[in-house]
């Protein structure tokens, strides 16, 4: 998978996906090349938005959060994102197994690492101090993540039957929505804990 063929992965079950199957990257490689750098974006952008346009995307905190507080919230969220990718990879493996499809953890981890890429990239919109624009971008990112799941199930999980692949993709999408909601709640709890400690 290269940046050049990444756009094709949203609409194709071969472009980009076949290359991942050919290279068959291990968990460590996907973690270092995709998950870690992409997981840094939301915490960094949250810190940026909090410092440079407070109250315009997220509710303003009085007094404004300091560097140490932002580091604590961002660090906790970063670790939770990484843990969530591992959890999703295992859930994908279990979902596939429940549909009589046996697949290795490397493949499920690759799908769990690639699918949230639009959501991670959507955080870059926080450079613009607009709740409306960030919300629209997030909605588009969700459509992109769902498209990646739908087009990635057959090639990465080696599911030949289209109906079975659709059922697996639907279950993964539901699990992804639940996981993302959990991450957002964790973010709220971290910020609330910071406010409570003041």
C-alpha positions in Angstrom: 0.0 0.0 0.0 1.4 3.4 -1.0 -0.2 6.8 -0.8 -0.7 6.7 -4.5 -3.0 3.7 -4.5 -4.7 4.5 -1.1 -7.6 6.4 -2.7 -8.4 3.3 -4.9 -8.8 1.2 -1.7 -12.1 3.1 -1.0 -13.7 1.8 -4.2 -11.8 -1.4 -5.1 -11.2 -4.8 -3.6 -7.9 -5.2 -5.4 -6.1 -1.8 -5.7 -3.8 -1.5 -2.7 -5.3 -4.6 -1.0 -3.5 -7.0 -3.3 -0.2 -5.3 -2.4 -0.9 -5.7 1.3 -1.6 -9.4 0.7 1.6 -9.7 -1.3 3.8 -8.0 1.2 1.9 -9.6 4.1 3.1 -7.0 6.7 3.4 -8.3 10.3 1.8 -6.7 13.3 4.9 -4.8 14.3 5.4 -3.3 10.8 1.8 -2.1 10.6 2.0 -0.8 14.1 5.1 1.3 13.4 4.2 2.4 9.8 0.5 3.1 10.2 -0.9 2.9 13.7 1.6 4.9 15.7 2.0 7.9 13.4 -1.7 8.1 12.6 -2.7 7.8 16.2 -0.6 10.8 17.1 -2.7 13.1 14.9 -5.9 13.4 17.1 -4.0 14.2 20.3 -1.7 16.7 18.6 -4.6 18.4 16.8 -6.6 18.5 20.1 -3.7 20.2 21.7 -3.3 22.6 18.8 -7.1 23.5 18.8 -7.0 24.0 22.6 -4.1 26.3 22.5 -4.6 28.3 19.3 -8.4 28.6 19.1 -9.9 27.6 22.5 -13.7 27.3 22.7 -14.2 27.3 18.9 -14.1 23.5 18.4 -14.2 22.1 21.9 -15.8 23.8 25.0 -13.4 26.4 26.5 -11.8 25.5 29.8 -11.2 28.2 32.4 -8.3 28.6 33.0 -7.0 27.3 29.7 -5.3 23.9 29.9 -1.6 24.0 30.3 1.0 22.0 28.4 1.2 19.3 31.1 -2.6 18.8 31.1 -2.7 18.6 27.4 0.1 16.1 27.4 -1.8 14.0 30.0 -5.0 14.0 28.0 -3.3 13.5 24.7 -1.0 10.7 26.0 -4.0 8.8 27.6 -6.0 9.1 24.4 -3.0 8.0 22.3 -2.5 4.9 24.3 -6.3 4.2 24.2 -6.2 4.5 20.4 -3.4 1.9 20.1 -5.1 -0.5 22.5 -8.4 -0.1 20.5 -6.6 -1.2 17.2 -5.4 -4.4 18.9 -8.9 -4.9 20.4 -10.5 -4.4 17.0 -8.1 -6.8 15.4 -9.1 -9.5 17.8 -12.8 -8.6 17.4 -12.5 -8.9 13.6 -10.9 -12.3 14.1 -13.7 -13.4 16.3 -16.4 -12.0 13.9 -14.8 -13.8 11.0 -14.6 -17.0 13.0 -18.3 -16.7 13.9 -19.0 -16.7 10.1 -16.9 -19.8 9.6 -13.9 -17.9 8.3 -10.5 -18.6 9.8 -7.9 -15.8 9.4 -4.6 -14.9 11.0 -4.1 -12.0 13.4 -1.7 -10.2 11.0 -4.6 -9.9 8.5 -7.2 -8.7 11.0 -4.6 -6.3 12.4 -4.0 -4.9 9.0 -7.7 -4.2 8.5 -8.0 -2.8 12.0 -5.1 -0.4 11.2 -6.2 0.7 7.8 -10.0 1.2 8.4 -9.7 4.1 10.8 -7.2 6.0 8.6 -9.9 8.5 7.4 -10.9 9.2 11.0 -7.4 9.9 12.0 -6.8 12.1 9.0 -10.1 14.0 9.7 -8.5 15.4 12.8 -6.3 17.6 10.6 -9.4 19.7 10.0 -8.9 21.1 13.5 -6.4 23.5 11.9 -9.6 25.4 10.9 -11.6 26.8 13.9 -15.0 25.7 12.7 -17.2 23.1 14.5 -19.4 22.8 11.4 -16.5 22.0 9.1 -15.0 19.6 11.5 -18.4 17.8 11.9 -18.8 17.5 8.1 -15.3 16.2 7.8 -15.9 13.6 10.5 -19.1 12.4 8.7 -17.2 12.1 5.4 -14.4 10.2 7.3 -16.9 7.7 8.7 -18.2 7.0 5.2 -14.5 6.5 4.1 -13.9 4.1 7.0 -17.0 2.1 6.2 -15.9 1.9 2.6 -12.5 0.6 3.6 -14.0 -2.1 5.8 -16.4 -3.2 3.0 -13.7 -3.3 0.4 -11.0 -4.8 2.7 -12.9 -7.8 4.1 -12.7 -10.0 1.0 -9.1 -9.5 0.1 -7.6 -9.3 3.6 -9.8 -11.9 5.4 -9.9 -14.1 2.2 -13.7 -14.3 2.1 -14.8 -15.6 -1.3 -18.6 -15.4 -0.7 -19.9 -11.9 -1.2 -22.9 -12.3 1.1 -20.7 -13.6 3.9 -18.2 -10.7 3.3 -21.1 -8.2 3.6 -22.3 -9.8 6.9 -18.7 -9.7 8.3 -18.2 -6.1 7.2 -21.5 -5.0 8.8 -20.5 -6.6 12.1 -17.1 -5.0 12.0 -18.7 -1.6 11.2 -21.0 -1.9 14.3 -18.0 -2.9 16.4 -16.1 0.1 15.1 -18.8 2.5 15.9 -19.0 1.2 19.4 -15.2 1.4 19.8 -15.1 4.9 18.4 -17.9 6.0 20.8 -15.9 4.5 23.7 -12.8 6.4 22.7 -14.8 9.7 22.6 -16.2 8.9 26.1 -12.7 8.2 27.3 -11.6 11.6 26.0 -14.5 13.3 27.8 -13.6 11.5 31.0 -9.9 12.5 30.7 -10.8 16.1 30.3 -13.3 16.0 33.1 -10.7 14.4 35.4 -8.3 17.2 34.6 -10.9 19.8 35.4 -11.7 18.0 38.6 -8.1 17.8 39.8 -7.7 21.6 39.5 
